[in-house]
C-alpha cells in the first residue's frame, strides 16, 4: 500500500546525501517521513498532498521553528517525487510561492511580465532567486503606498536598502543584484527613471545626497546659476556612456581609471535625478567637492567631470591636460605687493625661462613677500637692508646651497624692483648669495651595487622593469644624464650604426656616442616588449594615459627600484661610468668628450676614485723630521 511512498522517501534521502546536506537535515527529513507514514498507517489511508499539509499543521505547534521548516521542505520534496518524479520544489520555490501570495495584483502582473521576458536569459535556479528577491521588494513597495512603478523613487530605494534585513551582507548583496535586473527592466521600458537601477548599490546609497535633507547653509552650496550651460540629466548620462565606451577606450586608459570614471558619472547621474536637477558643470563640481565628506575618490570624480566637459565641448578629450586645483599663494598676498610680484613673474615668462626656473622664482619671491607681511612691512619704501638680512637668516632651508639658491632669485627680484624705482638700486646688495667653496668626495657605485643592477636587468619582465633597466643602462654604460635620457627620441637611435645621438639639455652640446651591446639589448627589449603602443616620439613614456614623456625624476626612481638602499641620485651612474673609464686608462680628453664636457678639467675630479693609481702618487716622508706627537 505504501510502496510508492517508500520509494519516494528513498529517492529524497539519496538526493540529500548526494548534495552534501548536513547530517542534522538528513536526520530531520528521515524522522518526518517516519512520523508521517505512521500517521497514514494509523488511519489506513494513502498519501495525498492535502493530508501532508493537514498533518504538518497539527505537529507544527509542538516542534521548534527549525524543525518545522525542515518538515515543510521534506514534505515538499516527497510530493515532487510522487507527482513530478523529480525534486524541484526546494525552499526557494516555497518561499517564492509564499511571497507571491502576499503581493498586490499590479505587482503580480508586473512580476509575471518581467519573468516572461527574463526567463530565456537565466537558468531556472537563478530565475527562482530573482522571483523571491523581486517579490520581497514589491511587497515593500506596496506597503509604502505605491500603486504604479513610476512611484518607485530614489528615496524609496534608499529606505528599502536600509530596512531590508538579511543574515549577512553577502546575502543582502545577492538579493539586490536580482532586484537591479528587475529595475533595469523597468527603466528600459520607461516605467521608472533611468538612474533608479544605479541607485540600489551600497556605495552609491552611502554617498547619495538629498539636498532637501541638508542643513540650510549646506543647501546653498548647490544653488549655482548654471542654467546657460545646463543639459538634461538623461542627456548628460547618454553622453557619459558614449564617452566611456568610445573615447576613453580609444585613448587606452587603464581598466581601473575607466571604472573610476564610469562610477563617477553613474553617481552624479543618480544625484541629479534624485534631486530633480539638470546637469551643469557648476553643479557637478559642487557635488564632487561635497563628496570629500564621504570618500577620498572625490578628486577622481572632479577629474571625470572636467574630462566630460572636454568631450561635451569638442567631441574628444586631451589626456595630456593636467588639472590643478591648488590655490595660488599669490592670491593671499597684500595688495601693496601683489601687482609688482605678478608683473615680475610675467616678465620672467616673456624672457623664455624654463617652467622649473619660473617655479623657483615664484617660490622664492612668495617666501620673501610673506616674510615682509609677517614683520609688518606695508610698502616698498619700508624695506631696509636690516629687514633683508633678517629674512636671509630666518629663511628655513635644509642646506646652505639651497638657501643661497633661493636668495639668488630674490636678489634678481630686488634688482627688478629697483629698475622700477620702487626701492634703492643698491638694496639688493644686502642679500648675500655667496658661500665658501667646498670639495665633494666623488661617490660611485660599488661592485656589489653593480652586481645587483645586472641581476635586476637579468630578471626584468614587466614593462616598468624593462623601462627601468634601459634607463639605468644608458646612465651606467654611456654616462648620459637623466635629463637627456628622458628627452631621448626614437629617431635618436641608429640601430644600423649602433649609435645614440644626444643634444644635451644642460650644455646644449651635441654628442654622438657608440651604443654598447648591453644598452642596445635593453632598449630593444623595452621598445618591443614593454613600451605602450603610442605615437609619442620619445623612447621613454608613462605607462598609463596620457602616454607622454617622463620627467628626469623617473630615472632616479628606476635606480631606486634596482638599488633600494642606494642613498644617492641617478647622477651616480654617470660618475661611475667616468670613474670606470679612468680606471681602464682611458685618456681624460676622451672621457671629457664622451661626457660632453668642453674641457677635461671636470674629469680631474674623478682621479681620486682610482685608488690603485693614486697610491703610486703618494709622497714619501723621508727627510722630514717629525718632533713630538704620536710619531716621535
C-alpha positions in Angstrom: 0.0 0.0 0.0 2.9 2.3 0.8 5.4 1.0 -1.8 5.4 4.2 -3.8 5.7 6.3 -0.7 8.7 4.3 0.5 10.4 4.5 -2.9 9.9 8.3 -2.9 11.4 8.5 0.6 14.4 6.6 -0.6 14.9 8.9 -3.6 14.7 12.0 -1.4 17.2 10.6 1.0 19.6 9.8 -1.8 19.2 13.4 -3.1 20.1 14.8 0.3 23.2 12.6 0.6 24.4 13.3 -3.0 24.0 17.0 -2.5 26.0 17.0 0.8 23.3 18.1 3.1 24.2 18.1 6.8 23.5 15.1 9.0 21.0 17.1 11.1 18.9 17.9 8.0 19.1 14.3 6.8 18.0 13.1 10.2 15.1 15.6 10.4 13.9 14.5 7.0 14.0 10.8 7.9 12.1 11.5 11.2 9.4 13.5 9.3 8.9 10.7 6.8 8.7 8.1 9.6 6.2 10.1 11.6 4.0 11.0 8.6 3.9 7.3 7.5 2.9 6.3 11.0 0.1 8.9 10.7 -1.0 7.3 7.4 -0.8 3.8 8.7 -2.8 4.6 11.8 -5.7 5.9 9.6 -5.2 3.3 6.9 -5.1 6.0 4.2 -2.9 6.6 1.1 -0.7 9.6 0.7 -2.1 12.9 -0.6 -0.8 16.5 -0.6 -3.8 17.7 1.4 -3.2 15.1 4.2 0.5 16.1 4.3 -0.4 19.8 4.8 -3.1 18.8 7.4 -0.6 16.7 9.4 2.1 19.4 9.3 -0.4 21.9 10.7 -1.1 19.6 13.6 2.5 18.9 14.5 4.0 22.4 14.0 2.9 23.8 17.4 4.8 21.0 19.2 8.2 21.4 17.4 10.8 24.2 17.0 10.8 26.6 14.1 13.9 25.0 12.5 12.3 21.5 12.6 9.0 23.0 11.3 10.8 24.4 8.2 12.7 21.2 7.6 9.4 19.2 7.8 7.8 21.5 5.4 10.7 21.1 2.9 10.7 17.4 3.4 7.0 17.0 2.5 7.5 19.4 -0.5 10.3 17.2 -1.8 8.5 13.9 -1.4 5.5 15.5 -3.1 7.7 16.4 -6.0 8.9 12.9 -6.4 5.4 11.4 -6.2 3.8 13.8 -8.6 6.7 15.0 -10.9 9.2 12.1 -10.4 12.0 14.7 -9.6 12.8 17.2 -6.8 12.2 20.7 -7.9 10.2 22.3 -5.1 13.0 23.4 -2.9 13.0 26.1 -0.2 13.4 28.8 -2.8 10.3 27.6 -4.7 8.3 27.5 -1.5 9.4 31.0 -0.5 8.6 32.3 -3.9 5.1 30.9 -3.7 4.6 32.4 -0.2 5.8 35.9 -1.3 3.8 35.8 -4.5 0.6 35.1 -2.5 1.0 38.3 -0.4 1.6 40.6 -3.4 -0.9 43.1 -4.8 -2.4 42.4 -8.2 -0.5 45.0 -10.0 2.7 43.7 -8.6 1.9 40.1 -9.7 1.2 41.3 -13.2 4.4 43.3 -13.3 6.4 40.4 -12.0 4.9 37.9 -14.4 5.6 40.2 -17.4 9.2 40.7 -16.2 9.8 36.9 -15.6 8.4 36.1 -19.0 10.9 38.3 -20.7 13.8 37.3 -18.5 13.3 33.5 -18.4 15.3 32.9 -21.5 18.4 34.7 -20.2 19.0 32.9 -17.0 18.8 29.3 -15.7 15.8 28.0 -13.7 17.6 28.2 -10.4 18.6 31.9 -10.8 15.1 32.8 -12.1 13.8 31.4 -8.8 16.2 33.6 -6.9 15.1 36.6 -8.9 11.4 35.8 -8.2 12.0 35.7 -4.4 14.1 38.9 -4.4 11.7 41.0 -6.6 8.7 39.7 -4.7 10.2 40.9 -1.4 10.9 44.3 -3.0 7.4 44.7 -4.5 5.7 43.7 -1.2 7.8 46.5 0.5 6.9 49.0 -2.3 3.1 48.2 -1.9 3.3 48.5 1.9 4.6 52.1 1.4 1.6 53.1 -0.7 3.0 52.7 -4.2 0.4 51.5 -6.8 2.3 52.1 -10.0 6.0 51.5 -11.0 6.6 55.2 -11.6 6.1 55.7 -7.8 9.4 54.0 -7.2 11.7 56.9 -6.2 15.4 57.2 -5.2 14.2 57.9 -1.6 12.1 54.7 -1.6 15.2 52.7 -2.8 17.2 54.3 -0.1 14.6 53.4 2.6 14.3 49.8 1.2 18.0 49.2 1.4 18.1 50.5 5.0 15.0 48.4 6.1 15.6 45.2 4.2 17.3 42.9 6.7 19.3 39.7 6.0 21.6 37.3 7.8 24.7 38.6 6.2 25.8 41.5 3.9 26.7 38.9 1.2 23.1 37.6 1.2 21.8 41.1 1.0 24.0 41.9 -2.0 22.8 38.8 -3.7 19.1 39.9 -3.3 19.9 43.4 -4.5 21.7 42.1 -7.7 18.5 40.4 -8.6 16.4 43.4 -7.9 18.7 45.6 -10.1 17.9 43.3 -13.0 14.2 44.0 -12.4 14.8 47.8 -12.1 16.8 47.8 -15.3 13.8 46.1 -17.0 11.5 48.9 -15.7 14.0 51.6 -16.8 14.3 50.1 -20.2 10.5 50.2 -20.6 10.5 53.7 -19.2 8.4 52.8 -16.2 10.9 54.3 -13.8 13.7 56.9 -14.1 16.8 55.7 -15.9 19.0 56.3 -12.8 16.8 54.1 -10.5 18.7 50.8 -11.2 22.0 52.6 -10.5 20.8 53.7 -7.1 20.5 50.2 -5.5 24.2 49.9 -4.7 25.6 50.2 -1.2 28.4 52.6 -2.3 26.1 54.9 -4.1 23.5 54.9 -1.3 26.1 55.6 1.3 27.0 58.8 -0.6 23.7 59.8 -2.0 22.8 63.4 -1.2 19.2 64.6 -0.9 19.5 68.3 -1.0 16.2 68.9 0.8 17.5 67.0 3.8 20.7 69.1 4.2 21.1 71.9 6.7 20.3 75.4 5.2 23.9 76.5 5.0 24.8 73.3 3.0 21.8 73.6 0.7 23.3 76.9 -0.5 26.3 75.1 -1.8 24.3 73.6 -4.6 22.4 76.9 -5.5 24.6 77.6 -8.5 23.4 79.5 -11.6 24.5 77.2 -14.4 21.3 77.5 -16.5 23.0 78.8 -19.5 25.1 75.6 -19.8 22.5 73.2 -18.5 21.5 69.9 -20.2 19.0 67.4 -19.2 20.4 64.8 -16.7 19.4 62.0 -19.0 21.3 63.6 -21.9 24.3 64.0 -19.7 24.3 60.3 -18.9 23.9 59.3 -22.6 26.9 61.4 -23.4 28.9 60.0 -20.5 28.1 56.4 -21.7 29.3 57.3 -25.2 32.5 58.9 -23.7 33.2 55.8 -21.6 32.5 53.3 -24.4 34.3 55.0 -27.2 36.6 57.9 -26.4 38.1 56.6 -23.1 38.7 53.3 -24.8 40.3 54.9 -27.8 42.8 56.7 -25.7 43.7 53.4 -24.0 43.0 54.4 -20.4 43.6 51.6 -17.9 40.7 49.4 -16.7 40.9 50.9 -13.2 40.7 54.5 -14.5 37.8 53.7 -16.8 35.9 52.0 -14.0 36.5 55.0 -11.7 35.3 57.5 -14.3 32.2 55.4 -15.0 31.4 55.2 -11.3 31.7 59.0 -11.0 29.3 59.6 -13.9 26.9 57.0 -12.6 26.8 58.5 -9.1 26.4 62.1 -10.5 23.5 60.9 -12.7 21.8 59.4 -9.6 22.3 62.6 -7.6 20.9 64.8 -10.4 17.8 62.7 -11.0 17.2 62.1 -7.2 17.1 65.9 -6.7 15.3 66.8 -10.0 18.4 68.8 -11.3 19.7 69.3 -14.8 23.4 68.9 -15.4 25.8 71.9 -15.4 29.5 72.0 -14.7 29.0 74.3 -11.7 26.5 71.9 -10.0 28.7 68.9 -10.9 31.9 70.4 -9.4 29.9 71.4 -6.3 28.8 67.8 -6.0 32.3 66.4 -6.5 33.7 68.7 -3.9 31.0 67.8 -1.4 31.9 64.2 -1.9 35.1 64.8 0.1 32.9 64.3 3.2 32.3 60.7 2.1 35.3 59.4 0.0 38.9 60.0 -0.9 37.9 59.4 -4.5 36.3 62.9 -4.8 39.3 64.2 -6.8 38.8 61.4 -9.3 35.1 62.5 -9.5 36.2 66.1 -10.2 38.6 65.0 -12.9 35.9 62.9 -14.5 33.7 66.0 -14.7 36.5 68.0 -16.3 37.1 65.2 -18.9 33.3 65.1 -19.6 33.4 68.9 -20.2 36.2 68.4 -22.8 34.2 65.8 -24.6 31.0 67.8 -24.4 32.7 70.9 -25.9 34.9 69.3 -28.6 33.7 65.7 -29.1 37.1 64.3 -27.9 39.4 64.6 -24.9 43.1 65.6 -24.5 44.7 63.2 -21.9 47.8 65.5 -21.7 45.9 68.2 -20.0 46.6 68.2 -16.3 44.1 69.9 -14.0 45.5 71.7 -10.9 43.2 72.8 -8.1 45.8 74.2 -5.8 45.1 77.8 -4.8 47.8 80.2 -5.9 49.5 81.5 -2.8 49.9 84.9 -4.6 46.1 85.4 -4.0 46.9 85.7 -0.3 49.5 88.5 -0.8 48.8 92.0 0.4 47.6 94.4 -2.2 50.6 96.7 -1.9 52.9 94.0 -3.3 50.7 91.6 -5.3 50.7 93.6 -8.6 54.5 94.0 -8.8 55.0 90.3 -8.0 52.7 89.3 -10.9 54.5 91.8 -13.3 57.8 90.3 -12.3 56.8 86.7 -12.9 55.2 87.7 -16.2 58.5 89.4 -17.2 60.4 86.1 -16.5 57.9 84.2 -18.6 58.3 86.6 -21.5 62.0 86.2 -21.4 61.6 82.4 -22.0 62.8 81.0 -18.7 62.1 77.2 -18.3 59.0 76.3 -16.3 61.2 74.9 -13.5 63.1 78.2 -13.2 59.8 80.1 -13.2 58.6 77.9 -10.4 61.8 78.7 -8.4 61.2 82.4 -8.9 57.6 82.0 -7.7 58.6 80.1 -4.6 61.5 82.4 -3.6 59.6 85.6 -4.1 56.5 84.4 -2.3 58.6 83.4 0.7 60.2 86.8 0.7 56.9 88.7 0.4 55.2 86.6 3.1 58.1 87.4 5.4 57.7 91.1 4.7 54.0 91.0 5.6 54.7 89.0 8.8 57.1 91.6 10.1 54.7 94.5 9.4 56.1 95.9 6.1 53.2 97.6 4.2 55.1 99.5 1.4 58.2 99.0 -0.8 59.9 102.1 0.7 59.7 100.5 4.2 62.2 97.7 3.2 65.6 98.2 4.7 68.9 96.3 4.5 68.3 95.1 8.0 64.9 93.6 7.0 66.5 91.8 4.1 69.4 90.4 6.2 67.0 89.2 8.8 64.9 87.5 6.2 68.0 85.7 4.8 69.0 84.5 8.3 65.5 83.3 9.2 64.5 81.7 5.9 64.5 77.9 6.6 66.4 75.6 4.3 68.0 72.1 4.6 71.4 73.2 3.2 73.3 76.4 2.7 73.3 75.7 -1.1 69.5 75.7 -1.1 69.4 78.9 1.0 71.7 80.7 -1.5 69.8 79.3 -4.5 66.6 80.9 -3.2 68.5 84.1 -2.2 69.8 84.5 -5.8 66.2 84.6 -7.1 65.1 87.1 -4.5 68.2 89.2 -5.4 67.0 89.3 -9.1 63.5 90.3 -7.8 65.0 93.2 -5.8 67.0 94.4 -8.9 63.7 94.3 -10.9 62.0 96.5 -8.2 65.0 98.9 -8.3 64.6 99.2 -12.1 61.1 100.4 -11.4 62.3 103.0 -8.9 60.4 101.2 -6.1 63.4 100.6 -3.9 67.1 101.9 -3.8 69.3 100.5 -6.6 71.8 99.2 -4.1 69.3 97.4 -1.8 69.9 94.0 -3.4 73.5 94.0 -2.2 72.1 93.4 1.4 71.2 89.9 0.3 74.4 87.8 0.1 74.3 84.8 -2.2 78.0 83.7 -1.9 79.4 80.9 0.2 82.8 79.3 0.7 83.7 76.8 -1.9 84.0 73.2 -0.9 85.3 69.9 -2.5 82.9 67.0 -2.5 84.1 63.4 -2.4 83.1 61.6 -5.7 80.7 58.8 -4.9 80.4 55.8 -7.3 78.6 52.5 -7.3 80.5 49.7 -5.6 80.9 46.2 -7.1 78.1 44.8 -5.0 75.8 47.6 -6.4 76.8 46.8 -10.0 76.1 43.1 -9.4 72.6 44.0 -8.0 71.9 46.2 -11.1 72.8 43.4 -13.5 70.7 40.9 -11.5 67.8 43.3 -11.8 68.3 43.6 -15.5 68.5 39.8 -15.9 65.2 39.2 -14.2 63.3 42.2 -15.7 60.0 41.0 -17.2 57.2 43.7 -16.8 57.0 46.8 -18.9 58.1 49.0 -16.0 61.0 46.8 -15.1 62.2 46.8 -18.8 61.9 50.6 -18.8 63.8 51.0 -15.6 66.6 48.7 -16.9 67.0 50.5 -20.1 67.3 53.9 -18.4 69.8 52.6 -15.8 72.0 51.0 -18.6 72.0 54.3 -20.5 73.4 56.1 -17.4 75.7 53.3 -16.3 77.2 52.2 -19.7 77.1 55.5 -21.6 77.1 58.2 -18.9 74.0 60.0 -20.2 72.3 62.4 -17.8 68.8 61.8 -16.6 67.5 64.9 -18.4 68.9 63.6 -21.7 67.6 60.1 -21.2 64.0 61.2 -20.7 64.4 63.6 -23.7 65.7 60.8 -26.0 63.6 60.2 -29.1 63.2 57.0 -31.1 64.9 58.8 -34.1 68.0 59.5 -32.0 68.9 55.8 -32.0 70.7 54.4 -35.1 70.3 50.7 -34.9 72.4 50.1 -38.1 75.3 52.2 -36.9 74.8 51.3 -33.2 75.0 54.9 -32.0 72.8 57.3 -30.0 72.7 61.0 -30.7 72.2 63.4 -27.8 71.6 67.1 -27.8 72.5 67.8 -24.1 69.9 69.8 -22.2 72.5 71.2 -19.7 75.2 72.3 -22.1 73.3 72.4 -25.4 76.2 70.4 -26.9 75.6 67.7 -29.5 77.3 64.3 -29.0 77.0 61.0 -30.8 78.0 58.0 -28.7 78.6 54.4 -29.6 75.9 52.2 -28.2 77.2 49.2 -26.2 75.5 45.8 -26.8 74.1 45.7 -23.3 72.4 49.1 -23.8 71.1 48.2 -27.3 69.6 44.9 -26.0 67.9 46.7 -23.0 66.5 49.3 -25.3 65.2 46.8 -27.8 63.5 44.7 -25.1 61.8 47.7 -23.7 60.7 49.2 -27.0 59.4 45.8 -28.4 58.0 44.2 -25.3 57.5 46.8 -22.6 56.6 50.2 -24.2 52.9 51.0 -24.6 51.6 51.4 -28.1 51.6 55.1 -28.6 52.5 57.7 -31.3 54.7 59.7 -28.8 58.2 60.2 -30.3 60.1 59.8 -27.1 61.6 56.5 -26.2 60.6 56.5 -22.5 56.9 57.2 -21.8 54.5 56.9 -19.0 52.7 53.5 -18.8 49.3 55.0 -18.3 47.3 57.6 -20.1 48.5 60.1 -21.1 51.4 58.3 -22.7 53.6 61.4 -22.8 57.4 61.7 -22.0 58.7 61.2 -18.5 60.4 63.7 -16.3 64.0 63.2 -15.2 62.9 62.1 -11.8 61.8 58.8 -13.3 65.5 57.9 -13.7 66.1 58.2 -10.0 63.1 56.1 -9.2 64.3 53.5 -11.7 67.7 53.2 -9.9 65.9 53.1 -6.6 64.0 50.0 -7.9 67.2 48.2 -8.6 69.1 49.5 -5.6 66.6 50.2 -2.8 69.3 51.1 -0.3 71.2 53.5 -2.6 71.1 56.9 -0.9 72.3 58.8 -4.0 70.6 60.1 -7.0 70.7 58.9 -10.6 73.8 61.1 -11.4 75.9 58.5 -9.6 75.6 56.3 -12.7 77.4 59.0 -14.8 80.1 59.3 -12.1 80.5 55.5 -12.1 80.8 55.5 -15.9 83.5 58.2 -15.9 85.4 56.6 -13.0 85.5 53.2 -14.6 86.8 54.7 -17.9 89.6 56.4 -15.9 90.4 53.1 -14.1 90.7 51.5 -17.6 93.4 54.0 -18.5 91.2 56.0 -21.0 92.7 59.4 -21.6 91.0 62.3 -19.8 90.4 64.1 -23.1 88.4 61.1 -24.4 86.4 60.9 -21.2 85.6 64.6 -21.4 84.5 64.3 -25.0 82.3 61.2 -24.2 80.7 63.1 -21.3 80.1 66.2 -23.4 82.4 68.4 -21.4 84.1 71.4 -23.1 87.5 70.5 -21.4 89.0 67.8 -19.2 89.1 70.0 -16.0 86.0 68.4 -14.6 87.3 64.9 -15.3 90.2 65.6 -12.9 87.8 65.4 -10.0 87.5 61.7 -10.8 91.2 61.0 -10.3 90.6 60.3 -6.6 88.3 57.4 -7.5 91.3 55.4 -9.0 92.7 54.2 -5.7 95.4 51.9 -7.1 96.8 54.7 -9.3 96.6 57.3 -6.5 98.7 55.2 -4.3 101.5 55.4 -6.8 101.5 59.2 -6.3 102.0 59.1 -2.6 104.9 61.3 -1.4 107.5 59.7 0.9 108.0 61.2 4.4 111.8 60.5 4.1 113.9 63.5 5.1 111.0 65.2 7.0 111.8 65.5 10.7 108.8 65.0 13.0 109.2 66.3 16.5 106.7 65.4 19.2 103.3 63.9 18.8 102.4 60.3 18.3 105.1 59.8 15.5 108.0 60.7 17.8 
